[in-house]
Amino acid sequence: EITFTRVLHQDDSCQYMQANITLGGSGFSFSHNNVTMTFLHTSCLDCVAASLNKDGKTERFYLFSRRREVEAREAEEFKAQAECLSMPAPVVMDPTKELCPEQVSRDSAPTAGQDA
């Protein structure tokens, strides 16, 4: 079991929610409810496609990238995957908007390249 932090930006505020998750197979599950996240193949080299399933039903489908914006062909592939899974058309974040800052624990040790 590891701790997962979900960050949600809504109404000009950032919400940080921690949950314990269990890794298994090609995804992970949340310990407090019947929710699993399954990772799927994508040709985008720095992306992860993931479906969020609750009670065995796909609720959401995500494409995460290290970049703020993916190429048009990558977005089209993701749209086709969503359609194949009978999901609604993807919602795309505005790449010009600020992201929530990372929350750093005061008692955690600095990582390589960080000053204490």
N, C-alpha and C positions, 0 to 999 in steps of 0.2 A: 504494500500500500504506500502511495506517495501523496503529497499534498498538491493540489491543483488550484491555481488562482484564476478566476474568470473576471475579466474587466469589462464592464458594460458602460458605454457612454450614452447617456440619455438625458434630454432636457438640460443641456449644458452642464452636466455634472458627471463625475466618474464614480461608479460603484464597484467595489472590490469584494468578491465573494470567494471564500476558500472552501474546498471540499476534499475529502479523501477519495482517491480513485484507486482502482486495482487494474493493473496492466494485464492484458491477456490476448493472445492471437494477434489480430491486426487492429486492435483498438483498446479501449478501456471502458470500465463501468464505474458509475458513482456508487458509493457504499450506502448512501441514505435513501435511494429510491431506485426504481426499475428503469434507469436510463443508461444507455450505452452509446459510445461514440466509436464508429467504425471508419477506418481510413481506407480510401479507394485509390486506384491507380489514376495518375494524370501525367500527361506528357510534359507539363510545365516543370522545369528542373528545380525551381526553388519554391514549389507549391506543395500543399497538402490538401487533398479533397477529403472531406469527412462528412458522414451522415450521423445525425443525432437521432437515436431511436428511443422511444418511450413506450413501454409495454409492448415491444415487438413491432411498433409502427414507426416509420420514418416521419419525424416531425420537422426537421430542418436539414439543410444540406449546405455545407460551407466550403469555400475555397480560400485557404490562407496562403499568403505569399510573403516573402521577405521584402518585396517591393511594395510601394504604395499603390501601384497600378500595374495590372497585367496586360500583356499584348492582346490585341483583338482576337487572334486565333485561339489563345488560351481561354479567353472569356467565352468564345463560341463553343469550345469543347466542353467547358463546365456547364454551359446552358444545355447542351445536348445530353450530358449526364443527368442533369436535374430533370429534364423532360422524360428520359428513360425511366427514372425512378418515380415518375408521376408527381413531381414536386412543382410548386409554382415557380414562375420565372425568378431568377436570382435578384436579390437586392444588392446593389453595389454601393460601397462606401464612397463618399466624396473624397478624392485624394488630396484636395486642398485644405480640408479641415484638420485641425490638430488632433493628435491621438492622446489618450490618457497617459499620464506619466507612469513609469514603473514604480511600484511600491516596494521600497527596500526595507527589510527588517533591520532595526537598529542593532540587534545582537548578532547579525550574520557577519561572517568574515568577508573582507573585501575579495573580489575576484581578481584574476590576473589583469594587470594594467590599471587597477583602481587604487587610489590612495586611501589610507585608513582615515 
